[in-house]
Amino acid sequence: MNRKYLAAALLLVFINTTRCTSQNKDSKNFRSAGENTVGRSLENREFVYSGIEKLINSIDTSSGWTLTGQKLLLTGIVYLPDGITPATDVLVYYYQTNTEGRYIHKPEEKRSMVPNNLGQTHGYIRGWVKTDSNGKYSIYTVRPGPYPDGTELAHIHLTVKEPNNIPEYYIDDIVFDDDLLMTTKKRIKMENRAGTGVVRLIEKDQLSIGERNIFLGLNIPNYPRESGSVVDNGKKPGEDIISFAPYHAWGPDKGSRACPVCKYGRYHGILYFVGNNPNWAEIKEWLKFLEVEGIKRDKFLKVYFIYGSNNGYNKQTRQAELENLGKELNIVRTALTYVPSFSDVESDVYLTKIDANTNNTFLLYKRSNIIGKYVNLKPTQQNFNMLLQRLDETINEYFKL
């Protein structure tokens, strides 16, 4: 063979064993009905079922588990579109590179995919889980390596198939918060399909554990919605909270601009936003309740009050206003913070997409992932209990001490 053509052939093989097949709508090799399909085009759809096993459990160990590298347990709950009810019998297909960042075929591995006539393959580190009665799944694997060219985040691909007539669709890849290639710009560009794929790893018993919850239908194009359902155009449960830097007027970080998610991101957090319509009597009742709960739960809960009215903003006035509020209520744990407005770019608070004209907005989060969003809540015992219930039901056994 001519050396020139041999070199070109070897290059083609190298590309196809290091790059995954694209799953987005810009791919040139669609294998689905196209733009009108739920989730839009999914290239090489048949790969999802290639070599699929007859019995699929909620726990799976990948062929990469035996490789030398960072051992991972990726776990989570799949939720119905309401974002609260666990979904059972949902098939989750995953595939990833090896620790060198390559998709390779290993004939001795029963799950390994033989490359198609285009040289495309999902490699041998791939598998399936099906959610249990509590919507839970777990995958034991090894941390994948980034592509050899070092241009993309290390990632694990996921595709879901619900137990209904909705076709399978891909969701945001699992990526890692501590990846050296991770940037705020890349976070902002993520689609948040079925929720954020960014996982924060914790170390426990020589195992790195990450939680990737899946919210069926969230940000999936053409996904069927119930008649009369309201589509919220702000941040939703399942999405990521991008870091922002409010001014701390009162609390443990007074005088700083500590990021709520960055500094206190391992366990639960509550962001309590009030904009242009502050009802100070109600705010005080909420803060009393949240302060008690924050003290009771200690490091497992961090509460932030973020005041963002853009009416006559003055930094010194707002600082003094919240300091006086902290003294009056004897606040010691809750952070009383402020920003010039919820559209402020300098603090990045605009990325939270809070509507300043609502009476209040509560975002409950865990490891930067939103687990609950509530708007215009009155400080009633019923609403107090609702928030506490959501905190309690989203405690993950792997993240307890």
C-alpha positions as CSV (number, residue, x, y, z in Angstrom):
1,M,0.0,0.0,0.0
2,N,1.2,3.5,-0.8
3,R,2.7,5.1,2.4
4,K,0.6,8.2,1.9
5,Y,-2.7,6.2,2.0
6,L,-1.4,3.9,4.8
7,A,-0.8,7.0,6.9
8,A,-4.2,8.3,6.2
9,A,-5.8,5.0,7.1
10,L,-4.0,4.8,10.4
11,L,-5.1,8.3,11.2
12,L,-8.7,7.4,10.5
13,V,-8.4,4.4,12.8
14,F,-6.8,6.5,15.5
15,I,-9.6,9.1,15.3
16,N,-12.3,6.5,15.5
17,T,-10.8,4.8,18.6
18,T,-10.3,8.1,20.5
19,R,-13.4,10.1,19.6
20,C,-16.9,9.1,20.5
21,T,-19.7,9.2,17.9
22,S,-21.4,12.6,18.2
23,Q,-24.9,12.5,19.8
24,N,-25.9,16.1,19.0
25,K,-28.1,17.5,16.3
26,D,-25.1,18.7,14.3
27,S,-23.9,15.2,13.6
28,K,-23.6,14.3,9.9
29,N,-24.8,10.7,10.4
30,F,-28.3,10.8,11.9
31,R,-30.0,7.5,12.6
32,S,-33.4,8.8,13.7
33,A,-36.4,10.6,12.4
34,G,-34.7,14.0,13.0
35,E,-35.9,17.3,14.4
36,N,-39.4,16.2,15.3
37,T,-38.2,13.2,17.3
38,V,-38.3,13.5,21.1
39,G,-34.7,14.5,22.0
40,R,-34.0,15.1,18.3
41,S,-31.5,13.1,16.4
42,L,-29.5,10.4,18.1
43,E,-26.7,9.0,16.0
44,N,-26.1,5.3,16.0
45,R,-29.3,4.7,18.0
46,E,-28.9,0.9,17.5
47,F,-25.6,1.0,19.5
48,V,-27.7,1.5,22.6
49,Y,-29.0,-2.1,22.3
50,S,-26.0,-3.8,20.8
51,G,-25.2,-6.8,22.9
52,I,-27.8,-5.8,25.5
53,E,-28.3,-8.4,28.2
54,K,-31.5,-10.2,29.0
55,L,-31.4,-9.4,32.7
56,I,-30.5,-5.9,33.7
57,N,-30.2,-4.9,37.4
58,S,-30.1,-1.5,39.1
59,I,-26.4,-2.0,39.9
60,D,-23.7,-2.7,37.3
61,T,-20.0,-3.0,37.3
62,S,-18.2,-2.0,34.0
63,S,-15.4,-3.8,32.3
64,G,-13.2,-0.8,33.2
65,W,-13.4,-1.6,36.9
66,T,-10.3,-3.7,36.8
67,L,-8.2,-1.0,35.2
68,T,-5.6,0.8,37.2
69,G,-7.1,4.2,37.9
70,Q,-9.6,6.2,40.1
71,K,-12.4,3.8,41.0
72,L,-15.8,5.4,40.7
73,L,-19.3,4.7,42.1
74,L,-21.8,6.8,40.1
75,T,-25.2,6.7,41.6
76,G,-28.5,8.6,41.5
77,I,-32.2,8.6,41.3
78,V,-34.3,8.9,38.1
79,Y,-37.3,11.2,38.6
80,L,-40.5,11.5,36.6
81,P,-41.1,14.9,34.9
82,D,-42.5,16.3,38.1
83,G,-39.0,16.3,39.5
84,I,-40.1,14.6,42.8
85,T,-41.5,11.1,42.0
86,P,-38.9,8.4,41.5
87,A,-39.2,6.5,38.2
88,T,-38.9,2.8,38.1
89,D,-37.8,0.5,35.3
90,V,-36.0,3.2,33.4
91,L,-33.2,1.8,31.2
92,V,-29.9,3.8,31.4
93,Y,-27.2,2.9,28.9
94,Y,-23.7,4.2,29.5
95,Y,-20.4,4.1,27.6
96,Q,-17.0,5.7,28.2
97,T,-13.3,5.7,27.2
98,N,-10.6,3.8,29.0
99,T,-8.2,5.6,31.2
100,E,-6.2,6.6,28.2
101,G,-9.1,8.4,26.7
102,R,-9.8,5.9,23.9
103,Y,-12.8,3.8,22.8
104,I,-11.3,0.4,21.8
105,H,-12.7,-3.0,20.9
106,K,-11.5,-5.9,23.0
107,P,-12.8,-9.2,21.6
108,E,-12.4,-11.0,24.9
109,E,-14.9,-8.7,26.6
110,K,-18.5,-9.8,26.0
111,R,-19.9,-6.3,25.9
112,S,-17.3,-5.0,23.5
113,M,-18.6,-3.5,20.3
114,V,-17.1,-4.5,16.9
115,P,-16.6,-1.3,14.9
116,N,-19.1,-0.7,12.2
117,N,-18.2,-0.2,8.5
118,L,-17.3,3.4,9.4
119,G,-15.0,2.4,12.1
120,Q,-17.3,3.7,14.8
121,T,-17.6,1.9,18.1
122,H,-18.6,2.5,21.7
123,G,-15.7,0.3,22.8
124,Y,-15.8,-2.2,25.6
125,I,-16.5,-0.1,28.7
126,R,-20.2,0.1,28.4
127,G,-23.3,-1.3,30.0
128,W,-26.8,-0.9,31.3
129,V,-28.8,-0.4,34.5
130,K,-32.5,-0.3,35.1
131,T,-33.9,1.7,38.0
132,D,-35.3,-0.1,41.0
133,S,-38.6,0.6,42.8
134,N,-37.1,3.7,44.3
135,G,-35.8,5.0,41.0
136,K,-32.2,4.3,42.0
137,Y,-29.3,3.1,39.9
138,S,-25.5,2.6,40.6
139,I,-22.6,2.1,38.3
140,Y,-19.1,0.9,39.4
141,T,-16.5,1.9,36.9
142,V,-13.1,3.7,36.5
143,R,-12.7,7.3,35.8
144,P,-12.3,7.8,32.0
145,G,-9.4,9.7,30.6
146,P,-9.8,12.8,28.5
147,Y,-9.2,12.4,24.7
148,P,-5.5,12.3,23.9
149,D,-5.7,15.8,22.3
150,G,-6.7,17.3,25.7
151,T,-9.5,19.5,24.3
152,E,-12.6,18.0,26.0
153,L,-13.7,17.2,29.5
154,A,-13.4,13.5,30.5
155,H,-16.9,12.2,30.3
156,I,-19.3,9.2,30.4
157,H,-22.2,9.1,27.9
158,L,-25.7,8.3,29.0
159,T,-28.9,7.5,27.1
160,V,-32.2,6.7,28.7
161,K,-35.2,4.7,27.6
162,E,-38.4,5.1,29.6
163,P,-40.8,2.2,30.0
164,N,-43.3,3.8,27.5
165,N,-43.5,4.6,23.8
166,I,-41.2,7.6,24.1
167,P,-38.0,6.8,22.1
168,E,-34.6,6.7,23.8
169,Y,-32.8,10.0,24.0
170,Y,-29.4,11.1,25.1
171,I,-28.8,13.2,28.2
172,D,-26.0,15.4,29.4
173,D,-22.7,13.4,29.8
174,I,-21.4,12.8,33.3
175,V,-18.5,15.2,33.7
176,F,-16.4,16.0,36.8
177,D,-16.4,19.2,38.8
178,D,-12.7,18.8,39.6
179,D,-11.7,18.3,36.0
180,L,-8.8,20.7,35.2
181,L,-10.5,21.5,31.9
182,M,-13.7,22.6,33.6
183,T,-14.5,26.3,33.3
184,T,-17.5,28.5,34.1
185,K,-17.9,29.1,30.4
186,K,-18.2,25.4,29.8
187,R,-20.8,25.1,32.6
188,I,-22.9,27.8,31.1
189,K,-22.9,26.1,27.7
190,M,-24.2,22.8,29.0
191,E,-27.7,21.8,27.8
192,N,-28.8,20.3,31.2
193,R,-30.6,17.6,29.3
194,A,-32.4,15.6,32.1
195,G,-30.5,17.7,34.6
196,T,-26.9,18.6,35.0
197,G,-24.2,16.0,34.3
198,V,-21.6,17.7,36.5
199,V,-20.8,15.5,39.5
200,R,-18.8,16.4,42.6
201,L,-16.8,13.5,43.9
202,I,-16.3,12.6,47.5
203,E,-13.8,10.0,48.8
204,K,-15.1,7.2,51.0
205,D,-13.4,3.9,51.7
206,Q,-11.0,4.3,48.8
207,L,-13.8,5.0,46.4
208,S,-14.8,8.2,44.6
209,I,-18.5,8.6,44.8
210,G,-20.6,10.9,42.5
211,E,-24.3,11.5,42.3
212,R,-26.0,12.1,38.9
213,N,-29.8,12.4,39.3
214,I,-31.8,12.2,36.2
215,F,-35.0,14.3,35.6
216,L,-36.9,12.7,32.7
217,G,-37.9,15.1,30.0
218,L,-36.1,18.1,31.5
219,N,-34.8,20.3,28.6
220,I,-35.5,17.5,26.1
221,P,-36.7,18.9,22.8
222,N,-40.2,17.8,21.8
223,Y,-40.8,15.9,25.0
224,P,-44.6,15.4,25.6
225,R,-46.0,17.6,28.3
226,E,-49.2,17.2,30.2
227,S,-52.0,19.5,29.1
228,G,-52.0,22.7,31.0
229,S,-48.6,22.3,32.5
230,V,-46.6,25.4,33.1
231,V,-43.1,25.6,31.7
232,D,-40.9,27.5,34.0
233,N,-38.3,29.7,32.2
234,G,-36.0,30.0,35.2
235,K,-33.5,27.5,36.7
236,K,-35.3,24.2,37.4
237,P,-34.8,21.2,39.6
238,G,-32.1,19.0,38.1
239,E,-30.1,21.9,36.8
240,D,-26.8,23.3,38.1
241,I,-26.3,26.4,40.1
242,I,-23.5,28.4,38.6
243,S,-21.2,30.1,41.2
244,F,-22.0,33.7,42.1
245,A,-20.5,36.2,44.6
246,P,-22.9,38.2,46.7
247,Y,-21.8,40.7,49.4
248,H,-22.0,39.1,52.9
249,A,-23.5,41.7,55.3
250,W,-24.1,39.3,58.2
251,G,-23.2,35.8,59.2
252,P,-20.1,33.6,59.3
253,D,-18.6,35.2,56.2
254,K,-19.4,38.8,56.9
255,G,-17.3,41.2,54.9
256,S,-16.5,38.6,52.2
257,R,-18.0,37.6,48.9
258,A,-17.9,33.9,49.5
259,C,-19.7,31.8,46.8
260,P,-22.6,29.8,48.4
261,V,-22.0,26.8,46.2
262,C,-18.2,26.8,46.1
263,K,-17.6,27.2,49.9
264,Y,-20.5,25.1,51.2
265,G,-21.3,22.7,48.4
266,R,-21.1,19.2,49.8
267,Y,-24.4,18.9,51.6
268,H,-27.7,20.7,51.4
269,G,-28.2,24.4,50.9
270,I,-31.1,26.8,50.7
271,L,-30.9,30.0,48.6
272,Y,-33.7,32.4,49.7
273,F,-34.0,35.2,47.2
274,V,-36.0,38.4,47.7
275,G,-36.1,41.1,45.0
276,N,-38.2,44.2,44.3
277,N,-41.1,43.2,46.6
278,P,-39.7,42.6,50.1
279,N,-42.3,41.9,52.8
280,W,-40.1,42.3,55.8
281,A,-42.6,40.9,58.3
282,E,-42.7,37.6,56.3
283,I,-38.9,37.7,55.7
284,K,-38.3,37.8,59.4
285,E,-40.6,34.8,60.0
286,W,-38.7,32.9,57.3
287,L,-35.3,33.8,58.7
288,K,-36.3,32.7,62.2
289,F,-37.4,29.3,60.9
290,L,-34.3,28.9,58.6
291,E,-31.9,29.9,61.4
292,V,-33.2,27.3,63.8
293,E,-33.1,24.6,61.1
294,G,-29.6,25.6,60.1
295,I,-28.4,25.3,63.6
296,K,-30.2,22.0,64.1
297,R,-28.7,20.4,61.0
298,D,-25.2,22.0,61.5
299,K,-22.8,21.3,58.6
300,F,-25.5,19.4,56.7
301,L,-27.4,22.6,55.8
302,K,-26.3,26.1,54.8
303,V,-28.8,28.8,54.4
304,Y,-28.4,32.0,52.4
305,F,-30.7,35.0,52.2
306,I,-30.0,37.0,49.0
307,Y,-31.5,40.5,48.8
308,G,-31.5,41.8,45.2
309,S,-33.9,44.8,44.9
310,N,-32.8,47.2,42.2
311,N,-35.0,50.0,43.6
312,G,-32.7,52.8,44.7
313,Y,-29.8,50.5,45.4
314,N,-27.0,51.9,47.6
315,K,-24.3,49.6,48.9
316,Q,-23.8,51.3,52.3
317,T,-27.6,51.4,52.9
318,R,-28.2,47.8,52.0
319,Q,-25.2,46.7,54.1
320,A,-26.6,48.6,57.2
321,E,-30.1,47.3,56.6
322,L,-29.0,43.6,56.7
323,E,-26.7,44.2,59.6
324,N,-29.6,45.6,61.6
325,L,-31.7,42.7,60.6
326,G,-29.1,40.2,61.7
327,K,-28.8,41.9,65.1
328,E,-32.5,42.1,65.6
329,L,-33.1,38.4,64.9
330,N,-29.9,37.3,66.6
331,I,-28.7,35.5,63.5
332,V,-25.5,33.5,64.0
333,R,-25.5,30.9,61.2
334,T,-27.6,32.1,58.3
335,A,-25.8,34.3,55.8
336,L,-27.5,37.6,55.0
337,T,-26.2,38.7,51.7
338,Y,-27.1,41.2,48.9
339,V,-26.4,42.1,45.3
340,P,-27.2,45.3,43.4
341,S,-30.0,43.4,41.4
342,F,-30.7,39.9,40.2
343,S,-29.6,41.0,36.7
344,D,-26.1,42.0,38.0
345,V,-23.4,40.7,35.8
346,E,-20.4,41.5,38.0
347,S,-21.5,39.1,40.8
348,D,-22.7,36.5,38.2
349,V,-26.0,36.4,40.1
350,Y,-27.8,36.8,36.8
351,L,-26.9,33.2,36.0
352,T,-29.5,32.1,38.7
353,K,-32.3,33.5,36.4
354,I,-34.3,34.8,39.4
355,D,-37.3,36.9,38.6
356,A,-36.9,40.0,40.8
357,N,-40.7,40.8,40.7
358,T,-41.7,37.6,42.6
359,N,-42.2,37.9,46.3
360,N,-39.6,35.3,46.9
361,T,-37.9,32.3,45.4
362,F,-36.4,29.4,47.2
363,L,-33.8,27.2,45.5
364,L,-32.9,24.0,47.4
365,Y,-29.6,22.5,46.3
366,K,-27.3,19.6,47.0
367,R,-23.7,19.6,45.6
368,S,-24.7,22.5,43.3
369,N,-27.6,20.6,41.8
370,I,-31.1,22.1,42.3
371,I,-33.4,19.6,44.1
372,G,-36.3,22.0,44.6
373,K,-37.6,25.3,43.5
374,Y,-40.5,27.2,45.2
375,V,-41.9,30.6,44.4
376,N,-44.0,33.0,46.4
377,L,-44.1,31.0,49.6
378,K,-45.8,32.3,52.7
379,P,-44.1,31.6,56.0
380,T,-46.6,28.9,57.2
381,Q,-46.0,25.7,59.0
382,Q,-47.2,23.8,56.0
383,N,-44.6,25.4,53.8
384,F,-41.9,24.9,56.5
385,N,-42.7,21.2,56.5
386,M,-42.7,21.1,52.7
387,L,-39.1,22.3,52.6
388,L,-38.0,20.0,55.4
389,Q,-39.6,17.1,53.7
390,R,-37.7,17.8,50.5
391,L,-34.4,18.0,52.3
392,D,-35.0,14.7,54.2
393,E,-36.1,12.8,51.1
394,T,-33.0,13.8,49.1
395,I,-30.4,12.6,51.6
396,N,-28.2,10.1,49.9
397,E,-26.9,7.3,52.0
398,Y,-23.4,7.5,50.4
399,F,-22.9,11.1,51.5
400,K,-23.7,10.7,55.2
401,L,-20.8,10.6,57.7
